[in-house]
């Protein structure tokens, strides 16, 4: 059976990355954020559709991450904190729900003829 130990640093990075993406989407829907500021992440997505202007595959990821990072840096911190608090609360609820299922043992019954 393969070793199912998961590196906690990878899990933390992945969960923080997911929260980052959710935060950007929530801020894009928030009417308190300046519409001109919302052009940054939207422009990054449009760039994926338009033929590449830069060379190499890393430029797409760098442009998307850079655009979303700049978007978050320019958004009001109070609004970001409000959304982050809710996202982390939702995330902790999901983890609690997952822990409830840890006591369940999945098994298969086979009738062996003697």
TIMI-2910 file (N, C-alpha, C, CB; in pm, 1 decimal, decimal comma, always signed):
<rs>
+----------+----------+----------+----------+----------+----------+----------+----------+----------+----------+----------+----------+------+
!      n_x !      n_y !      n_z !     ca_x !     ca_y !     ca_z !      c_x !      c_y !      c_z !     cb_x !     cb_y !     cb_z ! resn !
+----------+----------+----------+----------+----------+----------+----------+----------+----------+----------+----------+----------+------+
!    +84,2 !   -116,9 !     +0,0 !     +0,0 !     +0,0 !     +0,0 !    +89,8 !   +124,7 !     +0,0 !    -96,4 !     -1,0 !   +122,4 !  Unk !
!    +58,6 !   +225,0 !    -82,2 !   +142,5 !   +344,1 !    -86,3 !   +133,6 !   +424,0 !    +42,9 !   +103,4 !   +431,7 !   -203,8 !  Unk !
!   +242,0 !   +492,9 !    +73,0 !   +248,1 !   +577,5 !   +192,3 !   +160,2 !   +699,4 !   +169,4 !   +395,1 !   +619,8 !   +224,8 !  Unk !
!    +66,7 !   +722,1 !   +259,0 !    -29,6 !   +831,1 !   +240,3 !     +4,3 !   +953,9 !   +324,2 !   -169,4 !   +783,3 !   +274,7 !  Unk !
!   +125,8 !   +959,5 !   +376,7 !   +165,0 !  +1077,7 !   +452,2 !   +176,7 !  +1194,7 !   +357,2 !   +297,8 !  +1054,7 !   +527,8 !  Unk !
!   +113,9 !  +1303,8 !   +392,0 !   +114,2 !  +1422,1 !   +307,6 !   +198,1 !  +1529,4 !   +375,9 !    -30,9 !  +1472,6 !   +280,5 !  Unk !
!   +283,3 !  +1590,4 !   +299,2 !   +368,9 !  +1695,9 !   +351,0 !   +281,5 !  +1814,3 !   +394,5 !   +473,9 !  +1739,9 !   +244,1 !  Unk !
!   +285,5 !  +1853,5 !   +523,2 !   +199,7 !  +1963,1 !   +569,4 !   +231,6 !  +2096,0 !   +502,1 !   +212,6 !  +1978,6 !   +718,9 !  Unk !
!   +355,8 !  +2115,5 !   +458,5 !   +388,8 !  +2240,5 !   +389,5 !   +317,4 !  +2249,1 !   +255,8 !   +540,3 !  +2252,4 !   +369,0 !  Unk !
!   +308,1 !  +2136,4 !   +185,8 !   +236,5 !  +2136,3 !    +57,7 !    +88,4 !  +2161,8 !    +78,1 !   +256,9 !  +2003,3 !    -15,4 !  Unk !
!    +32,2 !  +2101,4 !   +181,0 !   -109,5 !  +2119,9 !   +209,2 !   -136,3 !  +2265,6 !   +243,9 !   -155,3 !  +2027,4 !   +324,0 !  Unk !
!    -50,7 !  +2323,5 !   +327,3 !    -67,8 !  +2463,6 !   +365,6 !    -54,4 !  +2555,1 !   +244,2 !    +34,8 !  +2502,8 !   +472,9 !  Unk !
!    +44,0 !  +2528,0 !   +157,2 !    +61,2 !  +2609,1 !    +37,0 !    -62,3 !  +2598,1 !    -51,3 !   +187,1 !  +2565,8 !    -40,9 !  Unk !
!   -110,2 !  +2476,3 !    -71,3 !   -225,5 !  +2455,8 !   -157,9 !   -349,7 !  +2521,9 !   -100,0 !   -250,4 !  +2306,8 !   -179,1 !  Unk !
!   -371,8 !  +2506,9 !    +29,4 !   -490,3 !  +2569,2 !    +89,7 !   -481,1 !  +2721,5 !    +85,2 !   -507,3 !  +2522,1 !   +234,8 !  Unk !
!   -361,5 !  +2776,4 !   +106,3 !   -344,6 !  +2922,2 !    +96,8 !   -363,5 !  +2970,5 !    -46,9 !   -205,3 !  +2963,6 !   +148,3 !  Unk !
!   -319,3 !  +2891,0 !   -143,9 !   -337,0 !  +2926,5 !   -284,6 !   -486,0 !  +2928,6 !   -319,9 !   -260,8 !  +2827,1 !   -376,1 !  Unk !
!   -559,4 !  +2829,1 !   -271,7 !   -703,6 !  +2823,4 !   -297,3 !   -772,4 !  +2942,9 !   -232,2 !   -764,0 !  +2690,4 !   -244,3 !  Unk !
!   -734,3 !  +2976,4 !   -110,2 !   -792,3 !  +3093,3 !    -43,2 !   -760,0 !  +3220,4 !   -120,9 !   -740,1 !  +3104,8 !   +101,9 !  Unk !
!   -638,3 !  +3229,8 !   -173,2 !   -598,5 !  +3347,0 !   -253,0 !   -689,0 !  +3362,1 !   -375,5 !   -450,3 !  +3334,8 !   -297,4 !  Unk !
!   -712,6 !  +3252,1 !   -445,9 !   -798,0 !  +3255,9 !   -565,2 !   -941,3 !  +3292,5 !   -527,0 !   -795,2 !  +3119,6 !   -638,6 !  Unk !
!   -993,2 !  +3232,5 !   -420,1 !  -1128,9 !  +3264,1 !   -375,2 !  -1139,9 !  +3409,8 !   -332,9 !  -1169,6 !  +3172,8 !   -259,3 !  Unk !
!  -1034,7 !  +3460,6 !   -269,0 !  -1034,1 !  +3600,2 !   -225,7 !  -1043,4 !  +3693,5 !   -346,1 !   -907,3 !  +3631,1 !   -143,9 !  Unk !
!   -967,5 !  +3664,5 !   -450,0 !   -972,8 !  +3748,5 !   -570,4 !  -1114,3 !  +3747,3 !   -628,7 !   -870,0 !  +3699,5 !   -676,6 !  Unk !
!  -1175,6 !  +3629,3 !   -637,3 !  -1311,4 !  +3621,9 !   -692,5 !  -1412,3 !  +3696,6 !   -605,6 !  -1354,2 !  +3476,0 !   -707,4 !  Unk !
!  -1398,3 !  +3684,2 !   -474,8 !  -1490,6 !  +3755,3 !   -386,2 !  -1473,6 !  +3906,8 !   -398,5 !  -1469,0 !  +3711,7 !   -240,7 !  Unk !
!  -1349,6 !  +3951,8 !   -409,5 !  -1325,5 !  +4095,2 !   -423,3 !  -1374,0 !  +4147,2 !   -558,7 !  -1176,6 !  +4125,5 !   -405,8 !  Unk !
!  -1367,6 !  +4061,8 !   -660,7 !  -1418,2 !  +4103,2 !   -792,6 !  -1569,7 !  +4126,2 !   -787,0 !  -1384,1 !  +3996,1 !   -900,3 !  Unk !
!  -1639,8 !  +4050,4 !   -702,4 !  -1785,0 !  +4065,3 !   -690,6 !  -1824,0 !  +4177,1 !   -593,6 !  -1847,1 !  +3934,0 !   -645,2 !  Unk !
!  -1731,6 !  +4220,0 !   -509,7 !  -1760,4 !  +4321,2 !   -408,4 !  -1776,8 !  +4457,6 !   -474,2 !  -1648,6 !  +4325,6 !   -302,1 !  Unk !
!  -1890,0 !  +4521,2 !   -450,4 !  -1919,9 !  +4650,9 !   -513,0 !  -1840,0 !  +4765,8 !   -450,6 !  -2069,0 !  +4680,8 !   -501,9 !  Unk !
!  -1776,0 !  +4742,2 !   -336,0 !  -1697,4 !  +4847,7 !   -271,5 !  -1560,1 !  +4865,3 !   -336,5 !  -1680,4 !  +4816,7 !   -123,5 !  Unk !
!  -1519,5 !  +4770,0 !   -421,3 !  -1389,3 !  +4777,9 !   -488,1 !  -1405,2 !  +4858,0 !   -616,9 !  -1332,2 !  +4635,2 !   -517,8 !  Unk !
!  -1311,0 !  +4946,4 !   -640,2 !  -1311,7 !  +5031,4 !   -759,4 !  -1315,0 !  +4946,0 !   -886,8 !  -1187,8 !  +5124,0 !   -760,1 !  Unk !
!  -1409,0 !  +4973,4 !   -977,8 !  -1419,2 !  +4894,5 !  -1101,7 !  -1291,3 !  +4898,5 !  -1186,8 !  -1536,1 !  +4944,9 !  -1184,7 !  Unk !
!  -1220,3 !  +5009,1 !  -1184,7 !  -1096,1 !  +5017,8 !  -1262,6 !   -988,8 !  +4924,0 !  -1206,0 !  -1043,9 !  +5163,2 !  -1264,1 !  Unk !
!   -994,4 !  +4901,5 !  -1076,7 !   -900,5 !  +4810,1 !  -1011,9 !   -927,8 !  +4665,5 !  -1052,1 !   -908,4 !  +4824,7 !   -859,8 !  Unk !
!  -1052,4 !  +4636,0 !  -1080,9 !  -1091,3 !  +4500,5 !  -1119,8 !  -1039,7 !  +4463,2 !  -1258,5 !  -1242,3 !  +4486,8 !  -1116,1 !  Unk !
!   -986,6 !  +4557,5 !  -1330,2 !   -930,5 !  +4530,5 !  -1462,8 !   -805,4 !  +4443,4 !  -1452,0 !   -897,2 !  +4662,5 !  -1535,2 !  Unk !
!   -730,2 !  +4456,0 !  -1342,9 !   -604,4 !  +4381,0 !  -1328,4 !   -623,2 !  +4229,4 !  -1338,0 !   -539,8 !  +4414,8 !  -1195,6 !  Unk !
!   -704,5 !  +4165,4 !  -1251,3 !   -719,6 !  +4020,4 !  -1265,6 !   -793,7 !  +3982,1 !  -1393,3 !   -792,8 !  +3963,9 !  -1145,3 !  Unk !
!   -889,4 !  +4065,3 !  -1433,0 !   -964,1 !  +4037,6 !  -1555,4 !   -871,5 !  +4043,2 !  -1676,2 !  -1080,1 !  +4137,4 !  -1572,2 !  Unk !
!   -779,5 !  +4138,9 !  -1675,9 !   -680,9 !  +4149,5 !  -1784,5 !   -590,7 !  +4027,5 !  -1791,7 !   -596,0 !  +4274,4 !  -1766,8 !  Unk !
!   -555,0 !  +3972,3 !  -1677,2 !   -473,6 !  +3850,9 !  -1675,3 !   -545,8 !  +3733,6 !  -1738,9 !   -434,6 !  +3816,0 !  -1533,0 !  Unk !
!   -676,0 !  +3722,0 !  -1712,4 !   -753,8 !  +3614,1 !  -1774,0 !   -768,7 !  +3634,6 !  -1924,4 !   -891,7 !  +3604,5 !  -1709,1 !  Unk !
!   -789,7 !  +3758,9 !  -1965,8 !   -800,6 !  +3788,9 !  -2109,2 !   -670,5 !  +3754,2 !  -2180,0 !   -835,8 !  +3938,0 !  -2131,9 !  Unk !
!   -558,3 !  +3777,5 !  -2111,7 !   -427,5 !  +3748,3 !  -2169,6 !   -413,6 !  +3600,8 !  -2205,6 !   -317,0 !  +3788,6 !  -2072,9 !  Unk !
!   -478,9 !  +3512,5 !  -2129,5 !   -472,9 !  +3369,8 !  -2160,5 !   -542,5 !  +3337,1 !  -2292,5 !   -535,8 !  +3289,4 !  -2047,8 !  Unk !
!   -643,6 !  +3415,5 !  -2325,7 !   -717,8 !  +3391,9 !  -2449,1 !   -644,6 !  +3449,6 !  -2570,3 !   -857,6 !  +3452,3 !  -2438,8 !  Unk !
!   -584,3 !  +3566,0 !  -2552,5 !   -511,2 !  +3633,6 !  -2660,2 !   -379,2 !  +3559,9 !  -2683,6 !   -485,6 !  +3784,7 !  -2625,4 !  Unk !
!   -333,1 !  +3551,8 !  -2808,4 !   -203,3 !  +3486,1 !  -2833,3 !    -92,2 !  +3548,0 !  -2748,2 !   -166,1 !  +3495,8 !  -2982,8 !  Unk !
!     +1,8 !  +3462,5 !  -2709,5 !   +111,1 !  +3506,2 !  -2622,5 !   +191,5 !  +3619,9 !  -2683,9 !   +203,0 !  +3389,7 !  -2591,8 !  Unk !
!   +217,4 !  +3718,4 !  -2600,5 !   +301,9 !  +3829,8 !  -2641,6 !   +443,5 !  +3811,8 !  -2589,1 !   +243,6 !  +3962,6 !  -2592,4 !  Unk !
!   +456,2 !  +3734,6 !  -2480,9 !   +587,1 !  +3706,2 !  -2423,9 !   +627,2 !  +3563,6 !  -2459,4 !   +586,6 !  +3726,7 !  -2270,2 !  Unk !
!   +753,9 !  +3530,7 !  -2444,7 !   +803,3 !  +3398,8 !  -2481,7 !   +802,4 !  +3306,4 !  -2360,6 !   +944,8 !  +3408,5 !  -2540,8 !  Unk !
!   +758,7 !  +3182,7 !  -2379,2 !   +767,6 !  +3080,9 !  -2275,4 !   +639,3 !  +3058,9 !  -2199,9 !   +873,5 !  +3116,4 !  -2180,0 !  Unk !
!   +624,8 !  +2941,3 !  -2138,3 !   +501,8 !  +2909,5 !  -2065,6 !   +493,9 !  +2974,7 !  -1928,6 !   +489,3 !  +2761,4 !  -2050,0 !  Unk !
!   +606,4 !  +3014,9 !  -1872,0 !   +605,3 !  +3071,5 !  -1737,0 !   +544,1 !  +3211,0 !  -1734,9 !   +746,7 !  +3076,2 !  -1680,8 !  Unk !
!   +544,6 !  +3277,3 !  -1848,8 !   +493,1 !  +3414,3 !  -1850,5 !   +344,5 !  +3419,4 !  -1817,7 !   +518,0 !  +3478,1 !  -1986,3 !  Unk !
!   +266,3 !  +3317,7 !  -1857,5 !   +123,2 !  +3316,9 !  -1827,0 !   +100,6 !  +3311,4 !  -1676,3 !    +53,8 !  +3197,7 !  -1895,5 !  Unk !
!   +168,1 !  +3220,0 !  -1610,4 !   +153,2 !  +3206,3 !  -1465,6 !   +201,9 !  +3331,9 !  -1394,2 !   +230,2 !  +3083,3 !  -1415,0 !  Unk !
!   +314,6 !  +3385,7 !  -1438,6 !   +369,7 !  +3505,8 !  -1375,2 !   +275,4 !  +3624,7 !  -1392,4 !   +507,8 !  +3539,0 !  -1434,1 !  Unk !
!   +216,8 !  +3636,9 !  -1509,9 !   +125,6 !  +3748,2 !  -1534,9 !     -1,4 !  +3734,8 !  -1450,6 !    +89,8 !  +3755,3 !  -1684,1 !  Unk !
!    -57,0 !  +3614,6 !  -1443,2 !   -176,6 !  +3594,0 !  -1361,6 !   -149,2 !  +3618,8 !  -1213,4 !   -229,7 !  +3452,5 !  -1381,4 !  Unk !
!    -40,0 !  +3562,0 !  -1163,4 !     -6,4 !  +3581,2 !  -1021,9 !    +28,9 !  +3726,5 !   -991,9 !   +110,0 !  +3490,4 !   -982,3 !  Unk !
!   +104,3 !  +3788,1 !  -1082,4 !   +140,8 !  +3928,2 !  -1063,3 !    +20,0 !  +4019,7 !  -1065,9 !   +239,1 !  +3971,3 !  -1169,2 !  Unk !
!    -71,7 !  +3994,3 !  -1159,2 !   -193,6 !  +4075,4 !  -1168,0 !   -281,1 !  +4060,3 !  -1045,0 !   -273,0 !  +4037,8 !  -1291,5 !  Unk !
!   -296,4 !  +3935,8 !   -997,1 !   -380,0 !  +3915,2 !   -878,5 !   -311,2 !  +3971,8 !   -753,9 !   -410,5 !  +3764,6 !   -859,1 !  Unk !
!   -177,5 !  +3961,1 !   -747,3 !   -104,3 !  +4017,3 !   -633,2 !   -118,8 !  +4169,9 !   -630,3 !    +45,8 !  +3977,5 !   -639,7 !  Unk !
!   -102,9 !  +4233,3 !   -745,5 !   -116,2 !  +4378,2 !   -753,1 !   -258,8 !  +4420,9 !   -718,2 !    -78,0 !  +4428,3 !   -893,5 !  Unk !
!   -356,4 !  +4344,9 !   -765,9 !   -496,4 !  +4371,2 !   -734,3 !   -518,0 !  +4368,9 !   -583,2 !   -587,8 !  +4268,1 !   -803,1 !  Unk !
!   -464,8 !  +4265,0 !   -516,2 !   -481,3 !  +4255,1 !   -371,0 !   -407,1 !  +4366,0 !   -297,1 !   -432,8 !  +4119,6 !   -322,2 !  Unk !
!   -292,7 !  +4405,9 !   -348,2 !   -216,1 !  +4512,8 !   -284,1 !   -287,7 !  +4647,2 !   -292,9 !    -78,2 !  +4523,7 !   -347,5 !  Unk !
!   -364,0 !  +4668,2 !   -398,9 !   -430,4 !  +4796,2 !   -419,6 !   -570,9 !  +4802,2 !   -360,1 !   -437,2 !  +4825,7 !   -566,0 !  Unk !
!   -627,2 !  +4687,2 !   -323,8 !   -759,7 !  +4684,3 !   -260,5 !   -748,2 !  +4733,0 !   -116,0 !   -820,8 !  +4540,5 !   -265,4 !  Unk !
!   -853,9 !  +4794,7 !    -64,9 !   -851,7 !  +4840,0 !    +75,1 !   -833,5 !  +4722,0 !   +171,0 !   -981,9 !  +4915,8 !   +109,2 !  Unk !
!   -740,3 !  +4735,8 !   +263,7 !   -705,4 !  +4627,9 !   +356,1 !   -824,2 !  +4585,2 !   +442,0 !   -590,3 !  +4671,2 !   +445,6 !  Unk !
!   -908,4 !  +4679,3 !   +479,1 !  -1024,2 !  +4648,0 !   +563,2 !  -1117,8 !  +4549,4 !   +491,9 !  -1100,7 !  +4777,5 !   +600,1 !  Unk !
!  -1139,7 !  +4569,5 !   +362,8 !  -1227,7 !  +4480,7 !   +286,1 !  -1162,0 !  +4344,6 !   +267,5 !  -1262,0 !  +4542,9 !   +148,9 !  Unk !
!  -1031,2 !  +4343,9 !   +242,0 !   -958,0 !  +4217,4 !   +226,1 !   -966,2 !  +4136,8 !   +355,3 !   -809,3 !  +4243,4 !   +187,6 !  Unk !
!   -943,6 !  +4202,4 !   +469,8 !   -948,4 !  +4133,1 !   +598,6 !  -1087,1 !  +4074,0 !   +625,1 !   -909,9 !  +4229,1 !   +711,8 !  Unk !
!  -1189,7 !  +4147,7 !   +586,8 !  -1326,7 !  +4099,8 !   +605,1 !  -1350,6 !  +3970,3 !   +525,9 !  -1427,6 !  +4208,2 !   +561,7 !  Unk !
!  -1309,2 !  +3970,7 !   +399,0 !  -1327,9 !  +3852,6 !   +314,6 !  -1237,9 !  +3737,1 !   +359,7 !  -1299,4 !  +3887,2 !   +167,7 !  Unk !
!  -1114,5 !  +3766,9 !   +397,5 !  -1023,1 !  +3662,3 !   +443,3 !  -1074,8 !  +3594,6 !   +569,7 !   -884,1 !  +3720,6 !   +468,4 !  Unk !
!  -1128,0 !  +3672,3 !   +660,1 !  -1182,6 !  +3616,1 !   +783,7 !  -1294,2 !  +3517,3 !   +750,8 !  -1235,1 !  +3728,5 !   +876,8 !  Unk !
!  -1382,0 !  +3554,4 !   +659,1 !  -1492,5 !  +3465,9 !   +622,1 !  -1441,2 !  +3341,0 !   +549,7 !  -1593,5 !  +3540,9 !   +533,2 !  Unk !
!  -1342,7 !  +3357,2 !   +460,8 !  -1287,0 !  +3242,7 !   +388,6 !  -1218,6 !  +3145,3 !   +484,0 !  -1187,7 !  +3290,0 !   +281,9 !  Unk !
!  -1142,3 !  +3196,3 !   +579,2 !  -1073,8 !  +3109,0 !   +674,6 !  -1174,9 !  +3039,5 !   +766,4 !   -972,3 !  +3189,9 !   +758,2 !  Unk !
!  -1282,1 !  +3108,7 !   +802,0 !  -1387,1 !  +3047,2 !   +883,0 !  -1452,7 !  +2933,3 !   +804,5 !  -1493,1 !  +3152,9 !   +925,3 !  Unk !
!  -1483,0 !  +2957,8 !   +677,5 !  -1541,0 !  +2853,6 !   +592,4 !  -1445,3 !  +2735,9 !   +578,2 !  -1576,0 !  +2910,3 !   +454,0 !  Unk !
!  -1315,9 !  +2765,0 !   +563,7 !  -1215,4 !  +2660,0 !   +548,3 !  -1205,3 !  +2574,9 !   +674,6 !  -1078,9 !  +2721,1 !   +515,0 !  Unk !
!  -1208,6 !  +2638,1 !   +790,7 !  -1199,7 !  +2561,7 !   +915,9 !  -1324,8 !  +2476,9 !   +935,7 !  -1180,0 !  +2656,4 !  +1036,5 !  Unk !
!  -1440,1 !  +2524,7 !   +892,2 !  -1562,8 !  +2444,9 !   +900,7 !  -1550,3 !  +2321,4 !   +812,0 !  -1686,7 !  +2529,2 !   +859,4 !  Unk !
!  -1494,0 !  +2338,1 !   +691,5 !  -1475,4 !  +2225,0 !   +600,7 !  -1382,0 !  +2121,3 !   +661,4 !  -1420,4 !  +2272,9 !   +465,9 !  Unk !
!  -1274,6 !  +2166,8 !   +725,5 !  -1179,6 !  +2074,2 !   +786,7 !  -1243,5 !  +2000,4 !   +903,5 !  -1054,5 !  +2149,0 !   +833,7 !  Unk !
!  -1328,5 !  +2068,2 !   +978,8 !  -1398,6 !  +2004,1 !  +1089,7 !  -1492,4 !  +1896,7 !  +1036,5 !  -1476,9 !  +2108,2 !  +1172,5 !  Unk !
!  -1560,2 !  +1925,8 !   +927,3 !  -1650,3 !  +1827,4 !   +866,0 !  -1571,4 !  +1706,0 !   +818,5 !  -1727,9 !  +1890,3 !   +747,9 !  Unk !
!  -1451,4 !  +1728,6 !   +762,5 !  -1368,3 !  +1618,5 !   +715,1 !  -1322,0 !  +1531,1 !   +831,2 !  -1247,4 !  +1672,3 !   +638,1 !  Unk !
!  -1293,3 !  +1592,4 !   +944,9 !  -1245,8 !  +1517,1 !  +1061,3 !  -1354,4 !  +1426,8 !  +1118,1 !  -1196,4 !  +1612,7 !  +1169,5 !  Unk !
!  -1479,8 !  +1466,2 !  +1102,0 !  -1589,3 !  +1382,7 !  +1150,6 !  -1589,3 !  +1248,5 !  +1077,8 !  -1724,8 !  +1454,3 !  +1132,0 !  Unk !
!  -1547,3 !  +1247,4 !   +953,0 !  -1547,2 !  +1125,2 !   +872,9 !  -1424,0 !  +1038,7 !   +897,4 !  -1555,9 !  +1160,1 !   +726,5 !  Unk !
!  -1328,6 !  +1084,2 !   +978,4 !  -1206,5 !  +1007,6 !  +1001,0 !  -1232,3 !   +876,6 !  +1074,4 !  -1107,6 !  +1090,5 !  +1079,0 !  Unk !
!  -1338,8 !   +868,4 !  +1151,0 !  -1367,2 !   +747,1 !  +1227,5 !  -1439,5 !   +641,3 !  +1145,3 !  -1449,5 !   +781,1 !  +1349,1 !  Unk !
!  -1471,9 !   +672,2 !  +1023,7 !  -1540,2 !   +576,4 !   +937,9 !  -1437,4 !   +484,3 !   +874,1 !  -1624,2 !   +648,5 !   +829,6 !  Unk !
!  -1463,5 !   +356,1 !   +883,8 !  -1373,7 !   +257,6 !   +824,2 !  -1441,8 !   +200,8 !   +701,6 !  -1336,5 !   +144,5 !   +925,6 !  Unk !
!  -1374,0 !   +212,1 !   +590,2 !  -1426,7 !   +159,4 !   +465,4 !  -1372,5 !    +17,8 !   +447,5 !  -1388,6 !   +250,9 !   +343,9 !  Unk !
!  -1462,0 !    -77,5 !   +433,3 !  -1420,1 !   -216,8 !   +420,1 !  -1504,7 !   -286,2 !   +314,4 !  -1431,1 !   -290,8 !   +555,5 !  Unk !
!  -1456,5 !   -400,9 !   +275,3 !  -1527,1 !   -479,5 !   +175,5 !  -1544,3 !   -620,7 !   +230,7 !  -1450,4 !   -480,6 !    +39,0 !  Unk !
!  -1663,1 !   -675,4 !   +221,0 !  -1690,7 !   -809,2 !   +271,0 !  -1684,4 !   -907,7 !   +156,5 !  -1827,8 !   -815,4 !   +340,6 !  Unk !
!  -1608,6 !  -1011,2 !   +176,4 !  -1599,5 !  -1117,9 !    +76,7 !  -1636,4 !  -1249,5 !   +143,5 !  -1456,4 !  -1125,3 !    +14,0 !  Unk !
!  -1724,8 !  -1320,6 !    +82,5 !  -1764,6 !  -1451,5 !   +133,3 !  -1670,6 !  -1555,5 !    +75,0 !  -1913,3 !  -1483,9 !    +97,7 !  Unk !
!  -1593,0 !  -1619,5 !   +160,1 !  -1494,2 !  -1717,1 !   +114,9 !  -1552,6 !  -1856,4 !   +133,3 !  -1359,4 !  -1702,1 !   +192,8 !  Unk !
!  -1560,0 !  -1930,3 !    +24,7 !  -1610,6 !  -2067,8 !    +31,8 !  -1503,4 !  -2155,9 !    +92,5 !  -1652,3 !  -2120,6 !   -109,0 !  Unk !
!  -1543,1 !  -2240,5 !   +187,3 !  -1446,8 !  -2330,2 !   +252,9 !  -1452,7 !  -2466,7 !   +195,4 !  -1471,1 !  -2337,4 !   +400,8 !  Unk !
+----------+----------+----------+----------+----------+----------+----------+----------+----------+----------+----------+----------+------+
</rs>
